[in-house]
Each structure stands twice: as structure tokens, then as C-alpha cells.
């Protein structure tokens, strides 16, 4: 029974578990996707289908944190393909699989999930939803003891407030975030957070703050070289600085920065902002030709920006509402999951049935064998007893008769299978040859030593124990303790003519002659000692 339980556990392990190679392959896939995502390399070109396989794998075989990670990266792949609904669904799946009641829950990973959801809501213009998910991202970062991530998420709220036209909230978030960054030693981030306030502060004409924050930003952000040039891609700062000088009547500095933005910032936003700044500057200087020139240029930029914005809006709408591919993938994933679950359940049921049937067969077989062993033991003992009783047939006639009736019943109960297993010639012969008494007689035969009376007692005991039925045959055909009787005993015990001659103290020809005569008397046919031994060997 113990072996069956072990087999069942092993089979269940094969059904429910996977190889280490599979786990290593999935780990490597997630590590690769994570590295690409961290390096801002788009998760496209088929990696989404691989990540689908990974999510299915970890949903069946992974921990809660592994499942969160797999679904998060799948969401990032959908994000990079512009499929906002699929990305949001994957991020939500990641959140649903998080075990927040566990002491070792990976809150840092959850922070990333909520932050990505907030970014999608920002890109879709759903700023209230963005704020909700930024707040959740901050909470997870704090639970994960990741202060920097919490502050960076908190700072992102300023984006939503800018687009919701809530300048007071925008200023509060930026300034408060800057204070917190500085408090925890993130000086560079503290400086960067202040740049979000500058446009609003210029509009409010709080120029002292603007000047102070610009000095901090330029000194501590790390975005400026030794000549005061800002890092490529951040040239919009020149417009903010130009507006500051324009509104504080330092017009030559204002012109310098607007032109610098036009020169260094080649994208539409910078070209448009620089042109607008110069337009406003030349209007204030009453240089109408120059104002008209840059106004027309800004108008052209506005047209281009409008066209680009329209294209992006179409892409955004398509990304938000074109569910076709997402639905196909979800439907396919659902079908695959259903099929996998069905296969698993069928395998489990079959395995359970096999285990139950095997257990029943094992128990039933064990009971049958125990009954057969008990029957065989009783039958053997009665046959031995009967042999002893037949030494005095007259005195023991009734007991012999009762025993023979019992023998027939036991043989019937034992059946062919039981007789073959417990009383088959091969089985009996093997047991005989393992007996110490037989091995002693065998040693005498090997040495050519004549047998003593005690040796003959040993032989009779061996025959009565292993071949009790053989005595019935001998007693009905031969006189006890004659030379023929002894030859038959030794032939039945598988000794050869030469060995028998030595053990009886006669010559081999005598054994051959006597065997030929007994063959004729017992079986009515000619034959040597070998043929006689073969015939006698059929009697147990």
C-alpha cells in the first residue's frame, strides 16, 4: 500500500508540476522583458505572445508575486502596441493576483502597476482616474519602503492638476514634493520638481519665486552644461525663462532665450513656443513687421500641431475603443485556459480512478494471497500428519480418512493457481534444495559417502515434508527400507545413479539394472535410471 501511495504522489507531481527547465525559461523571458522595459525598449515584435504564455504558466505554477510580474509586463507590451484597454486589463489582472495579506508581498511591483495605469489614464485625458491611481501607487511604494518611488509618483499629480486647470493644487504638489525630496536627501529631484511651478508663477507675476526656483533648477538639476545650455529635449525651459525676462522688462534676455529655443529646439512645440514668444516681444517693441513674421510662423506651427494632435487623438480613440484584437486575444486565452483546465481535471480524475482501482486490486490480491498461504500451510501440515499416521494404518484409519477428506477440500479451495504457486514442482524443488538437511545429504553424495541410519531418517523427513504424496505411491508399490525403496527415495530427491551407488555402497551397474527392473514393474515399460527419475519426479 505504501508503494501505491508513493506512485500516486509521483504521478500527481507530474500532472501538477513542471520541470526546472520550464521555470528557468519563463524566468529568463520575464527578466528579458523587464530589462527591455526599464531601458525604454518597446515590448513589441511578438514578445506579447511569449508574455501571454508566461502569464498562463505562472497562473498555474507561480507564486502571487510571479503572477503579478508576468501580468504587469504583458500590460507593458500592450501599452507599447497602443492597446490601452488590453494594457489596463492586464494591469488589473496583476493587481487581482497580488497577495496583499502576505508579509512578503512585493509592493514595489504593485507601485509600478498603478503608476503605469495612471500614465494610461493621463494619455487618455482621464485625469481624475489618473489621480486615483497615482494615490494608490504612492501607498504601495510607502508599504514597500521605496520612498523615492513614492515621491516620484506623488509629483506626477501635478500633471493632472495642470490639465484640470487647478493651478493652486499644481503649485502645492510641486513645492511640497520638492520639500520632501530635499528632506530625504534627493537634492537633484527637489530641483527638478520646481520647474513645474514656473509657468504658473510667471502668469501670477510672482517673480521673486520664479527667479529663486530657476536658480535652484539650473544649479542642482544636472541638466545644464558649463555654458548654461540645457540638456537636449528640454529646450521648452528657454520659453519659460524668456517669458520671465519679458514680464520683468529685460527684453534683450527675453529675445535671446526665445531665439535660443528656436535654434536648439527643432520639434513643433519648441518652434511654436519660440515663435509666440518673439511675436509677443516684437509687439511690445512695436516692431510690427517682425511681430507679423513670427506670428505667421507660429500660425503655421499651430496648423502642424493641430494636425499632429488630431492624429494622436485618433490614435488615442482607436487605442481606447478598438477592442477587436484585444477581444480576440482574450477569447483565445480564455479558450486555452478552459481547455487546459479540462485536461487537468480529466487527468486528475483518471489518476484518481487508477489509484483507487490499483489500491482495491492490491488489497484484494493481498487478501487472496493471505488466504492461499493459510490454506497451503494447513494442507501441507495435514499431508505430513497423514504420512506419519500411515505408519500404522490400522490404528489410525479413521483419522487418515478424515484427513484425506480435509485434503480434498483444501485442494479444491486452493485451486489451480494456489497449487501452482505453493505446490508446483519448481517451487517445491527450490525450497527443498535450500533446506540445510538436504544440503547435508547433497554433500555426502558429492564426497561419495555411504549413508547412515540417521541419514536415512533425515531423508525420510525431507520427503515427508516436501513430497508427502510420494509416500502413498511408494507404500502401495514397494516394501519399506528395501534397496528399491531407497533408490526411489534418492531418485525423487534428484540424485544421479553414480551418487546413489556411492550412498548405498553398491556399484553403478547395479543401480542401472535395478532401475530398469523397477521401471518395468512400476510403469510397464523399459527405461534407465534417468527415465525412472523423471517419472518419479511427477509425484508430489
ZIFENBEL-V679639 format. One record per pair of residues at least 4 apart in sequence whose ideal C-beta (glycine too) atoms are under 7 Angstrom apart, sorted by the first residue. I is the first residue (numbers start at 0). GAP is how many residues later the second one is. Records with the same first field share a line. If there is no record, write none. Layout:
BEGIN
I: GAP / GAP
END
This chain:
BEGIN
0: 4 / 361
1: 4
2: 4
3: 4 / 354 / 355 / 358
4: 4
5: 4
6: 4
7: 4 / 347
8: 4
9: 4
10: 4 / 340
11: 4 / 339
12: 4
14: 332 / 333 / 336
17: 4 / 5 / 43
19: 4
20: 4
21: 4
22: 4
23: 4
24: 4
25: 4 / 28 / 31 / 32
26: 4
27: 4
28: 4 / 21 / 25
29: 4 / 24 / 39 / 40 / 43
30: 4
31: 4
32: 4 / 10 / 14 / 18 / 40
33: 4 / 39
34: 4
35: 5 / 7
36: 6 / 36 / 39
41: 38
42: 4 / 5 / 33 / 34 / 37
43: 36 / 37
45: 4
46: 4 / 30
47: 4 / 26 / 29 / 30 / 33
48: 4
49: 4
50: 4 / 19 / 22 / 23 / 26
51: 4 / 22 / 281
52: 4
53: 4 / 16
54: 4 / 15 / 16 / 19
55: 4 / 280 / 281
56: 4 / 5
57: 4 / 8 / 9 / 12
58: 8
61: 4 / 5
63: 4 / 33 / 34 / 35 / 38
64: 4 / 41 / 44
65: 4
66: 4 / 30
67: 4 / 26 / 29 / 30 / 38 / 41 / 42
68: 4 / 40
69: 4
70: 4 / 19 / 22 / 23 / 26
71: 4 / 19 / 22 / 37 / 40 / 41
72: 4
73: 4 / 16
74: 4 / 12 / 15 / 16 / 19 / 41
75: 4 / 40
76: 4
77: 5 / 8 / 9 / 12
78: 8 / 37 / 41
81: 233 / 237
82: 4 / 236 / 242 / 243
83: 4 / 36 / 40 / 235 / 236
84: 4 / 235 / 238 / 241
85: 4 / 240 / 243
86: 4 / 33
87: 4 / 29 / 32
88: 4
89: 4
90: 4 / 22 / 25 / 26
91: 4
92: 4
93: 19
94: 15 / 18
97: 7 / 12
98: 6
99: 5
105: 4
106: 4 / 33 / 36 / 37
107: 33 / 36 / 38 / 41
108: 4
109: 4 / 30
110: 4 / 26 / 29 / 30 / 33 / 35 / 38 / 42
111: 4
112: 4
113: 4 / 19 / 22 / 23 / 26
114: 4 / 22 / 38
115: 4
116: 4 / 16
117: 4 / 12 / 15 / 16 / 19 / 38
118: 4
119: 4
120: 5 / 8 / 9 / 12
121: 5 / 8 / 37 / 38
122: 193
123: 192 / 196
125: 4
126: 4 / 33 / 36 / 37
127: 4
128: 4
129: 4 / 30
130: 4 / 26 / 29
131: 4
132: 4
133: 4 / 19 / 22 / 23
134: 4
135: 4
136: 4 / 16
137: 4 / 12 / 15 / 16
138: 4
139: 4
140: 5 / 8 / 9 / 12
141: 8
145: 4
146: 4 / 37
147: 4 / 38
148: 4
149: 4
150: 4 / 26 / 29 / 30 / 38
153: 23
154: 18 / 22 / 38
156: 4 / 16
157: 4 / 12 / 15 / 16 / 38
158: 4
159: 4
160: 5 / 8 / 9 / 12
161: 8
165: 4
166: 4 / 33
167: 4
168: 4
169: 4 / 26 / 30
170: 4 / 26 / 29
171: 4
172: 4
173: 4 / 19 / 20 / 22 / 23
174: 4 / 22
175: 4
176: 4 / 16
177: 4 / 12 / 15 / 16
178: 4
179: 4
180: 5 / 8 / 9 / 12
181: 5 / 8
185: 4
186: 4 / 33
187: 4 / 32 / 33 / 34
188: 4
190: 25 / 26 / 29 / 30
191: 29
193: 19 / 22 / 23
194: 22 / 42
196: 4 / 16
197: 4 / 12 / 15 / 16 / 42
198: 4 / 41
199: 4
200: 5 / 8 / 9
201: 8 / 38 / 41 / 42 / 45
204: 42
205: 4
206: 4 / 37 / 41
207: 4
208: 4
209: 4 / 34
210: 4
211: 4
212: 4
213: 4 / 27
214: 4
215: 4
216: 4
217: 6
222: 7 / 8 / 11
223: 4 / 5 / 6
224: 4
229: 4 / 5 / 7
234: 26 / 29 / 30 / 35
235: 29 / 33 / 34 / 37
236: 4
237: 4 / 19 / 22 / 23
238: 4 / 19 / 22 / 34 / 35 / 38
239: 4
240: 4 / 16
241: 4 / 12 / 15 / 16 / 19 / 35
242: 4 / 34
243: 4
244: 5 / 8 / 9 / 12
245: 5 / 8 / 34 / 35
249: 4
250: 4 / 30 / 34
251: 4
252: 4
253: 4 / 27
254: 4 / 26
255: 4
256: 4
257: 4 / 16 / 19 / 20 / 23
258: 4
259: 4
260: 4 / 9 / 12 / 13
261: 9 / 12 / 13
264: 5 / 6 / 9
265: 4
266: 4
267: 4 / 33 / 36 / 37 / 40
268: 4
269: 4
270: 4 / 30
271: 4 / 26 / 29 / 30 / 33
272: 4
273: 4
274: 4 / 19 / 22 / 23 / 26
275: 4 / 22
276: 4
277: 4 / 16
278: 4 / 12 / 15 / 16 / 19
279: 4
280: 4
281: 5 / 8 / 9 / 12
282: 8
286: 4
287: 4
288: 4
289: 4
290: 4
291: 4
292: 4
293: 4
294: 4
295: 4
296: 4
297: 4
298: 4
299: 4
300: 4
301: 4
302: 4
303: 4
304: 4
305: 4
306: 4
307: 4
308: 4
309: 4
310: 4
311: 4
312: 4
313: 4
314: 4
315: 4
316: 4
317: 4
322: 4
323: 4
324: 4
325: 4
326: 4
327: 4
328: 4
329: 4
330: 4
331: 4
332: 4
333: 4
334: 4
335: 4
336: 4
337: 4
338: 4
339: 4
340: 4
341: 4
342: 4
343: 4
344: 4
345: 4
346: 4
347: 4
348: 4
349: 4
350: 4
351: 4
352: 4
353: 4
354: 4
355: 4
356: 4
357: 4
358: 4
359: 4
360: 4
361: 4
362: 4
363: 4
364: 4
365: 4
366: 4
367: 4
368: 4
369: 4
370: 4
371: 4 / 42 / 46 / 49 / 50
372: 4
373: 4
374: 4 / 35 / 38 / 39 / 43
375: 4 / 38 / 42 / 46 / 47
376: 4
377: 4 / 32
378: 4 / 28 / 31 / 32 / 35
379: 4
380: 4
381: 4 / 21 / 24 / 25
382: 4 / 24 / 85 / 86
383: 4 / 80 / 81 / 84
384: 4 / 18
385: 4 / 14 / 17 / 18 / 82
386: 77 / 81 / 84
388: 7 / 10 / 11
389: 10 / 81 / 85
391: 4
392: 4 / 7
395: 4
396: 4
397: 4
398: 4
399: 4
400: 4
401: 4
402: 4
403: 4
404: 4
405: 4
406: 4
407: 4
408: 4
409: 4
410: 8
413: 4 / 5
414: 4
415: 4
416: 4
417: 4
418: 4 / 5
419: 4
420: 6
421: 5
422: 4 / 5 / 117
423: 4
424: 4 / 112 / 115
425: 4
426: 4
427: 4 / 38 / 112
428: 4
429: 4
430: 4 / 35
431: 6 / 30 / 34
432: 5
434: 4 / 27
435: 4
436: 4 / 21 / 24 / 25
437: 4 / 24
438: 4
439: 4
440: 4 / 14 / 17 / 18
441: 4
442: 4
443: 5 / 7 / 11 / 59
444: 50 / 54 / 58
447: 54
449: 52 / 53 / 55
450: 4 / 5 / 52
452: 4
453: 4
454: 4
455: 4
456: 4
457: 4
458: 4 / 30 / 34
459: 4
460: 4
461: 4 / 31
462: 4 / 7 / 8 / 26 / 29
463: 4 / 7
466: 25 / 73
468: 70 / 71
469: 4 / 22 / 69 / 70
470: 4
471: 4
472: 4 / 66
473: 4 / 11 / 14
476: 45
477: 4 / 6 / 7 / 10
478: 6
479: 5
480: 4
482: 4 / 21 / 31
483: 4 / 30 / 34
484: 4
485: 4 / 18
486: 4 / 13 / 24 / 27 / 28
487: 4 / 48
488: 4
489: 5 / 10 / 13
490: 4 / 38 / 41 / 42 / 45
491: 44 / 45
494: 4 / 5
495: 4
496: 4 / 11 / 14 / 15 / 18 / 32
497: 4 / 10
498: 4
499: 4 / 11
500: 5 / 6 / 7 / 9 / 10
505: 4 / 5
507: 4
508: 4
509: 4
510: 4 / 18
511: 4 / 16 / 17
512: 4
513: 4
514: 4 / 13 / 14 / 17
515: 4 / 10 / 11 / 12
516: 4
517: 4 / 14
518: 4 / 6 / 7 / 8 / 12 / 13
519: 4 / 5 / 6
522: 12
526: 4 / 5
528: 4
529: 4
530: 4
531: 4
532: 4
END
